[in-house]
Amino acid sequence: MTQLKKIAATINNAIKNGIQSLNEDRAKKILKQLGLPVVQEIRLEAIEDIHGAAQTVGYPVVLKGIAKQMLHKTEAGMVEVGITHEAHLKEAAQKMKSRAGDSFDAFLIQPLIQGKREFTAGMFKDPQFGPVIMFGVGGVLTEALKDIVLRLAPLSDADLDDMLNNLRSKALLGSFRGEAAVNRTTLKSVLRGLSDIAMACPGIREIDINPLIISPDGSPVAVDGLMILENCENCENCDTHVHQKIDSKGLYTTFYPKTIAFIGASAVPGKWGHILPTNAYAGGFKGEIFLINPKGGTIMGRDVYKTIDDIKGDVDLAVVTVPASRVIDLIPALEKKHVKGMVLITSGFREVGYQGRQLEDQIMAAAEKAGILVIGPNTMGLCNPHASLYVCGANAHPLPGSTALVSQSGNLGTQLLAFAEQQGIGIRVFVGSGNEAMITIEDYMQALEPDDLTRTVVLYIESVKDGRRFFESASRLSKTKPVVMLKGGRTQVGEKAASSHTGAMASDAGVFNAACTQAGIIQVEQPMELLDMSTVFSSLPMPKGGRVAIMTLGGGWGVVTTDLCAEYGLGVPKLSKEIIERLNNCLPDFWSHDNPVDIVGEGDPEIPKICLEELLKWDGCDAVIHLGIHGRRILVNAMAKAVLKTDPDITKETTDLFMAGLRKNEDDYTRYTVEMTQKYKKPVVGVSLLTDELSRTLYRYDDLDYKGVFFPSPERAVKALAGMVRYRKWLDSTGIHK
């Protein structure tokens, strides 16, 4: 029997005997069996034996009192540190025994571990995500400082490094006030041991090691420990959710129907029964569309069927807008017509309370039995531009592209669709997942993983039904394509009843963010950032690192962009002597001679091109941000109009000819940035000086693999590039190279 199996057997026996917690000495014995560095100690019950034990350990010592149901010894006055003689020791022991009363169990004598740094490590079980490992700054200020890092078990080598590197106070891990740097190998073995025991022993709800003192030589020593147990057969902290796996192939074909039936079609513009078929017709759907309404007649000049039974042949996709109470009666007819998928637009289910939830569950059970995949209910619909399929609540028809968008908010999703259409951003598929009664966010991720047309996955989510499956699905998906996510309600922290310091550090938001970081998900803070990230991922090569060269038409924007790079973890390296000499050949003497490169408003259209290529040639940078060259035509156009109004010697033909030349120069420069992106395989991100109705985020060229990317502000450009760099670092940490 392996050591972990022996420990698991010990834990299970304790639970069977009704034991709810393992006090310090029992918990540390188990930690020691795992190979964790645990302080030497002597357990004894009689005060008269206590001096002899202290002599064996060696003064100064730490005295602790163990008592039943007394989990936090320090707060209860059951710890005395730095005792140097027998009288003090016995006096402290008598006080502790008196405080404990009948619950007194034993004393622990430990040597005083000298060290200026204290950390904490532990494990707690999250109801959604399962066992979570915690590491942070320890001691009595653990909960006040809250400088912790969380990661889901089991931990990989990359996770262990990530936990240490992401501590805000990570400087404490290095040499500190004359003490050696922390032995990171031993520290990681502590975290790995917690991960191993968490996976092997589901009956452990919480483990707390606090403090984990760092000795002057850098060795970590656990001087206190606690384990909270629970019966997993009926505990609330165990994830008992069993997800019915969705046929990904069936879901895929739902987005490629040949026939669509709109059940609940309406002749009244503005109603769902009118909006949806209108958008489908306007989007140029190539298959057959059937309108169904019990009244029959015509709608939009097209014949209407009274029931789906009246349609000859099978139907692939049913789009349902009838009231919630009537949906269940549709299932037999849909099954008869071999309907593969249902887009259930109708609301009035789980979101309205218990009765709605019952009805939703009843419909899902009937649909599952009939072999029908249900999107929704309470959804804004779906679209697949690659199949000219636009069945959603917004009259938006974005171009076919590589960004898959899944949103639990239909309104936010359709707004992003409209913006994507406006800015020329291509969409692979969109779906408003709604209540996710049958098909969840995890199912969509699983289906998109093997999809060759999807290059970037964009998610807006407010909750997940199966946290562990969400984490595992996202981890697999991120290895092949970036996942960008906005979490709604991220500031709402769930309160957890916890028996340990570790458990007290748990929060819904903290665990969710940890899962996303660990899975490689790029989280953003605003809706527009979702499309900004998808734009750069789908249009530019991946950067090899985070070093940025900045080229600007004016000094102020360069300063602002440099500050933004520092804030978002990007480096702005100094220019090498060689590149300065090369730039001297095309720029006036008074240029900045450093990064950012200020091209000082030069009007020669060739200068930005020359400078851009010189920066891309430089092996000291991984990406280029250029500002103010694109969009100058708008500023100049305003000036030309003013001149035309005020100078009678200037004709409209003259200004038109001048502006045409300026537009051509700008078009040439835009294409040139893409040519240079392709030549040097480095991302080039632009910031427009000004924007108007002709400005776009993306500029496409059929003969070039990449696209021109231009944002209206430095902040959006820097944040998008920083997201690419974060993803690159995650790929590198997992051994995956793009």
Buried (B, 14 or more C-beta within 10 A) or exposed (E): EEEBEEBBEBBBEBBEEEBBBBBBBBBBBBBBBBBBBBBEBBBBEEBEEBBEBBEEBEBBBBBBBBBEEBBEBEEBBBBBBEBEEBEBBBEBBEBBBEBBEEEBBBBBBBBBBEBEBBBBBBBBBBBBBBBBBBBBBBBEEBEEEBBBBBBBBEBBEBBBEBBBEBBEEBEBBEEBEEBBEBBBEBBBBBBBBBBBBBBBBBBBBBBBBBBBBBBBEBBBBBBBBBBBBBBBEEBEBBBEEEEEEBEBEBBBBBBEBBBBBBBBBBBEEEEBBBBBBBBBEEBEBEBBBBBBBEEBEEBBEEEBBEEBEEBEEEBBBBBBBBEBEEBBEBBEBBBEBEBBBBBBBBBBBBEBEEEBBEBBEEBBEBBBEBEBBBBBBBBBBBBBBBBBBBBBBBBBBBBBBBBBBBBBBBEBBBBBBBBBBEBBBBBBBBBBBBBBBBBBBBBBBBBBBEBEBBBBBBBBBEBBBBBBBBBBBBBBBBBBBBBBBBBBEBEEEBEBEBBBBBBBBBBBBBBBBBBBBBBBBBBBEEBBBBBBBBBBBBBBBBBBBBBBBBBBBBEEBBBBBBEBBEEBEBBBBEBEEEBBEBBEEBBEEEBBEBBBBBBBEBEEBEBBBBBBBBBBBBEBBBBBBBBBBBBBBBEBBEEBEEBBEEEEEBEEEBBEEBBEEBBEBBEEBBBBBBBBBBEBEBBBBBBBBBBEEEBBBBBBBEEBEBBBBBBBBBBBBBBBBBBBBBBBBBBBBBEEEB
